[in-house]
Each structure stands twice: as structure tokens, then as C-alpha cells.
Amino acid sequence: EIRKPGFFEALGAKTQSLVQGLEGAAREAGVPFVGDSQGGMFGFFFASELPQNYGVVMGTDKERFNRFFHAMLDRGVYLAPAMYEASFVSSAHNAQDIAATCQAAREALR
């Protein structure tokens, strides 16, 4: 599969779409949130800007992350369980999966 032309570009585009959707859900809820992705890997923080080191990461809203993580888990979305770990999108995820994840985030951020 990974040898197919455009595989990594499509995976990166899906991941970027998910991160943008999560950021949009947070914006709608008025919640500080920033995400980043590379290829199929992504991460996010409840902060106004992307942390650049571990010390800054540890100063972000850990309690909100934990509440969000469990609210997403209750909705069937499995994210990395710690705010400094990466989550992953796979080639099996499709646009409907991404839309459902963003909808779950809207609900979880309320």
C-alpha cells in the first residue's frame, strides 16, 4: 500500500484535515487549542500556541486534556492518553471517520 503513488500525501492530507477539524471544534467552543501534524502523526494541546519544549507542554491545561480524552473515549474515539504523546491517523481512516471524530470533539468540548 505505501508504495502506491500519493499514499503519504493522502495520509498527510487526512491528518491535517482532522487537526483542522479539531481546531475548528475548539474555536466554536471558545476553548484554547492548537494542533500540529506530520504525515499520519498528530498532537494537540489546550493552549493558545504550540509548545516548543517539555517545560511549556507541562504548563498547558492538563486537566482539560484529561477531561477531553475521556469524553472522546466515551464517544468511541481513541487518542493518545497523554498530552505529550502522538496520535495517529491510518490509511484505513476515511472522510466519514474524520467527520465523526470532529463531531465527537464538538460534543466533548461543550
C-alpha positions as CSV (number, residue, x, y, z in Angstrom):
1,E,0.0,0.0,0.0
2,I,2.7,2.5,0.9
3,R,4.3,2.0,-2.5
4,K,1.3,3.4,-4.2
5,P,1.8,6.8,-5.7
6,G,0.4,9.5,-3.5
7,F,0.0,7.3,-0.4
8,F,1.9,9.6,2.0
9,E,0.5,12.8,0.5
10,A,-3.1,11.5,1.0
11,L,-2.3,10.3,4.6
12,G,-0.9,13.7,5.5
13,A,-3.9,15.5,4.0
14,K,-6.3,13.3,6.0
15,T,-4.3,14.0,9.2
16,Q,-4.2,17.7,8.5
17,S,-7.9,17.7,7.9
18,L,-8.5,16.1,11.2
19,V,-6.3,18.6,13.1
20,Q,-8.1,21.5,11.4
21,G,-11.4,20.0,12.3
22,L,-10.4,19.6,15.9
23,E,-9.1,23.2,16.0
24,G,-12.4,24.3,14.5
25,A,-14.4,22.5,17.1
26,A,-12.4,24.1,19.9
27,R,-12.8,27.5,18.3
28,E,-16.6,27.0,18.2
29,A,-16.5,26.1,21.9
30,G,-14.2,29.1,22.8
31,V,-11.5,26.7,24.0
32,P,-7.8,27.5,23.5
33,F,-6.5,24.6,21.4
34,V,-3.6,24.2,19.0
35,G,-2.6,21.1,16.9
36,D,0.1,20.0,14.6
37,S,0.7,17.1,12.3
38,Q,3.3,15.4,10.2
39,G,2.3,12.6,7.9
40,G,-0.1,10.4,9.8
41,M,1.0,11.6,13.2
42,F,-0.7,14.4,15.1
43,G,-0.8,16.0,18.5
44,F,-2.6,18.8,20.2
45,F,-2.6,21.0,23.3
46,F,-5.1,23.1,25.2
47,A,-3.0,26.2,24.8
48,S,-3.0,29.3,22.6
49,E,0.2,28.4,20.8
50,L,2.2,25.3,20.0
51,P,4.6,24.5,22.9
52,Q,8.2,24.3,21.8
53,N,9.6,22.3,24.8
54,Y,8.6,19.9,27.5
55,G,8.5,22.6,30.2
56,V,5.9,24.6,28.2
57,V,4.0,21.4,27.5
58,M,3.7,20.7,31.2
59,G,2.3,24.2,31.7
60,T,-0.7,23.6,29.4
61,D,-4.1,22.7,30.6
62,K,-3.6,19.0,31.7
63,E,-7.0,18.8,33.4
64,R,-8.8,19.9,30.3
65,F,-6.8,17.4,28.3
66,N,-7.8,14.6,30.6
67,R,-11.5,15.5,30.5
68,F,-11.4,15.8,26.7
69,F,-9.5,12.4,26.4
70,H,-12.1,10.6,28.5
71,A,-15.1,12.4,26.8
72,M,-13.7,11.3,23.4
73,L,-13.1,7.8,24.7
74,D,-16.8,7.7,25.8
75,R,-17.7,8.6,22.2
76,G,-15.5,5.8,20.7
77,V,-12.5,7.9,19.7
78,Y,-9.2,6.6,20.9
79,L,-6.5,9.2,21.2
80,A,-3.0,9.0,22.8
81,P,-3.6,9.0,26.5
82,A,-1.0,11.7,27.4
83,M,-0.8,15.2,26.0
84,Y,2.8,14.9,25.1
85,E,2.3,11.7,23.1
86,A,1.4,11.5,19.4
87,S,-1.9,10.1,18.0
88,F,-2.1,8.6,14.5
89,V,-4.4,8.5,11.5
90,S,-4.1,5.4,9.3
91,S,-4.8,4.9,5.7
92,A,-7.9,3.0,6.7
93,H,-9.5,6.1,8.1
94,N,-11.8,7.9,5.7
95,A,-13.6,11.3,5.5
96,Q,-16.5,10.0,7.4
97,D,-14.3,8.8,10.2
98,I,-12.7,12.3,10.4
99,A,-16.1,14.0,10.3
100,A,-17.3,11.7,13.1
101,T,-14.2,12.4,15.2
102,C,-14.7,16.2,14.8
103,Q,-18.4,15.9,15.7
104,A,-17.4,13.9,18.8
105,A,-14.9,16.7,19.7
106,R,-17.7,19.3,19.3
107,E,-19.7,17.3,21.8
108,A,-16.8,16.7,24.2
109,L,-15.8,20.3,24.2
110,R,-19.2,21.6,25.3
